[in-house]
Amino acid sequence: MRYAILLAAAAAALGLSACEKTVNNPPPVVETPAPAAVAVPVPVPVPGPSGPEGAKGEPGPAGAQGAPGAPAEPKPAEPAPPAEQNPPPSR
């Protein structure tokens, strides 16, 4: 049993070290972010106090006279609601 464990350990060491694994990873690309937009303060106009009221203007010309109204037409009478077609069943 001692030789079996020793042989298995030697085979594992040979099997793992027999092939050289070479990995050629390119270095990661470092992306520098674009500079952030700088907010430039823009002056905002603020309304000031209101000034004095101006002089009153002249009144406008009178409008044209409208036509006299026509008498109202009578409303037609609404029809009566329809009677039930199917009366409820009697018990």
Secondary structure, 3 states (H helix, E strand, C coil): CHHHHHHHHHHHHHHHHHCCCCCCCCCCCCCCCCCCCCCCCCCCCCCCCCCCCCCCCCCCCCCCCCCCCCCCCCCCCCCCCCCCCCCCCCC
